[in-house]
Amino acid sequence: MVLRANTIPAQVAAARAGLGKVLLPRWYAEEEGGLIVLPAPAALPVREAWLVVHRDLRDVPRVRALIEAVVAAFEVRRERLGPGGT
């Protein structure tokens, strides 16, 4: 049987139902509780995040402020979001 799910909650529900393993950030698994943390595979997948802004708007002060806030939020969470994210 093969199950494809594009949301973390659906993946967690499938794992809880005994349908197999799910690759989650460690912090998510720990906060979720009731899951067994297994060793990570040798090569973890990379997920990119893109913030797309029209070139005519990127220097508008409120848009620039949003861009800087999003970048800062990712920087603060860099360790948590990276491989093995604790």
C-alpha atoms as a printed R data frame, in Angstrom:
   type eleno elety resid chain resno      x      y      z
1  ATOM     1    CA   MET     A     1  0.000  0.000  0.000
2  ATOM     2    CA   VAL     A     2  1.220  3.516 -0.778
3  ATOM     3    CA   LEU     A     3 -0.099  6.625  0.925
4  ATOM     4    CA   ARG     A     4  0.641 10.135 -0.229
5  ATOM     5    CA   ALA     A     5 -0.250 13.013  2.036
6  ATOM     6    CA   ASN     A     6  0.769 16.617  1.543
7  ATOM     7    CA   THR     A     7  0.137 17.873  5.068
8  ATOM     8    CA   ILE     A     8  2.030 17.076  8.233
9  ATOM     9    CA   PRO     A     9 -1.163 16.375 10.230
10 ATOM    10    CA   ALA     A    10 -2.247 13.792  7.630
11 ATOM    11    CA   GLN     A    11  1.198 12.173  7.721
12 ATOM    12    CA   VAL     A    12  1.137 12.059 11.530
13 ATOM    13    CA   ALA     A    13 -2.367 10.549 11.511
14 ATOM    14    CA   ALA     A    14 -1.194  7.831  9.112
15 ATOM    15    CA   ALA     A    15  1.831  7.029 11.283
16 ATOM    16    CA   ARG     A    16 -0.343  6.902 14.413
17 ATOM    17    CA   ALA     A    17 -2.699  4.521 12.614
18 ATOM    18    CA   GLY     A    18  0.236  2.180 12.039
19 ATOM    19    CA   LEU     A    19  0.532  2.782  8.303
20 ATOM    20    CA   GLY     A    20  4.271  3.359  8.425
21 ATOM    21    CA   LYS     A    21  6.920  5.938  9.168
22 ATOM    22    CA   VAL     A    22  6.830  9.668  8.604
23 ATOM    23    CA   LEU     A    23  9.757 12.051  8.190
24 ATOM    24    CA   LEU     A    24  9.119 15.022 10.480
25 ATOM    25    CA   PRO     A    25 11.200 17.759 12.021
26 ATOM    26    CA   ARG     A    26 12.320 16.434 15.419
27 ATOM    27    CA   TRP     A    27 10.766 19.403 17.234
28 ATOM    28    CA   TYR     A    28  7.379 18.644 15.656
29 ATOM    29    CA   ALA     A    29  7.506 15.002 16.696
30 ATOM    30    CA   GLU     A    30  8.491 15.970 20.245
31 ATOM    31    CA   GLU     A    31  5.721 18.568 20.538
32 ATOM    32    CA   GLU     A    32  3.172 16.179 19.032
33 ATOM    33    CA   GLY     A    33  4.014 13.425 21.513
34 ATOM    34    CA   GLY     A    34  3.156  9.752 21.252
35 ATOM    35    CA   LEU     A    35  5.573  9.154 18.391
36 ATOM    36    CA   ILE     A    36  8.805  7.182 18.433
37 ATOM    37    CA   VAL     A    37 11.813  9.120 17.137
38 ATOM    38    CA   LEU     A    38 13.952  6.977 14.825
39 ATOM    39    CA   PRO     A    39 17.421  7.760 13.468
40 ATOM    40    CA   ALA     A    40 17.250 10.052 10.452
41 ATOM    41    CA   PRO     A    41 18.192  8.705  7.036
42 ATOM    42    CA   ALA     A    42 21.716  9.532  5.862
43 ATOM    43    CA   ALA     A    43 20.540 12.160  3.379
44 ATOM    44    CA   LEU     A    44 17.703 14.361  4.546
45 ATOM    45    CA   PRO     A    45 15.541 16.100  1.959
46 ATOM    46    CA   VAL     A    46 15.873 19.847  1.572
47 ATOM    47    CA   ARG     A    47 12.778 21.998  1.522
48 ATOM    48    CA   GLU     A    48 13.142 25.485  0.182
49 ATOM    49    CA   ALA     A    49 11.047 28.474  1.159
50 ATOM    50    CA   TRP     A    50 10.543 31.245 -1.357
51 ATOM    51    CA   LEU     A    51  9.214 34.735 -0.823
52 ATOM    52    CA   VAL     A    52  8.255 36.177 -4.199
53 ATOM    53    CA   VAL     A    53  7.865 39.933 -4.569
54 ATOM    54    CA   HIS     A    54  7.365 41.962 -7.714
55 ATOM    55    CA   ARG     A    55 10.503 44.000 -8.422
56 ATOM    56    CA   ASP     A    56  8.473 47.232 -8.447
57 ATOM    57    CA   LEU     A    57  7.322 46.576 -4.863
58 ATOM    58    CA   ARG     A    58 10.388 45.205 -3.110
59 ATOM    59    CA   ASP     A    59 11.598 48.661 -2.043
60 ATOM    60    CA   VAL     A    60  8.219 49.899 -0.800
61 ATOM    61    CA   PRO     A    61  8.796 50.418  2.957
62 ATOM    62    CA   ARG     A    62  5.960 48.181  4.193
63 ATOM    63    CA   VAL     A    63  6.916 45.407  1.744
64 ATOM    64    CA   ARG     A    64 10.608 45.732  2.680
65 ATOM    65    CA   ALA     A    65  9.594 45.518  6.378
66 ATOM    66    CA   LEU     A    66  7.670 42.297  5.690
67 ATOM    67    CA   ILE     A    67 10.598 40.788  3.778
68 ATOM    68    CA   GLU     A    68 12.987 41.620  6.620
69 ATOM    69    CA   ALA     A    69 10.573 40.205  9.224
70 ATOM    70    CA   VAL     A    70 10.191 36.917  7.320
71 ATOM    71    CA   VAL     A    71 13.959 36.566  6.857
72 ATOM    72    CA   ALA     A    72 14.527 37.346 10.555
73 ATOM    73    CA   ALA     A    73 11.920 34.751 11.602
74 ATOM    74    CA   PHE     A    74 13.701 32.066  9.576
75 ATOM    75    CA   GLU     A    75 17.097 33.112 10.951
76 ATOM    76    CA   VAL     A    76 15.851 32.841 14.547
77 ATOM    77    CA   ARG     A    77 14.568 29.329 13.808
78 ATOM    78    CA   ARG     A    78 17.501 28.225 11.621
79 ATOM    79    CA   GLU     A    79 18.679 25.464 13.984
80 ATOM    80    CA   ARG     A    80 15.159 24.236 14.588
81 ATOM    81    CA   LEU     A    81 14.353 24.134 10.883
82 ATOM    82    CA   GLY     A    82 17.664 22.635  9.751
83 ATOM    83    CA   PRO     A    83 18.677 18.978  9.539
84 ATOM    84    CA   GLY     A    84 17.940 17.202 12.807
85 ATOM    85    CA   GLY     A    85 16.021 20.333 13.853
86 ATOM    86    CA   THR     A    86 15.988 20.193 17.625
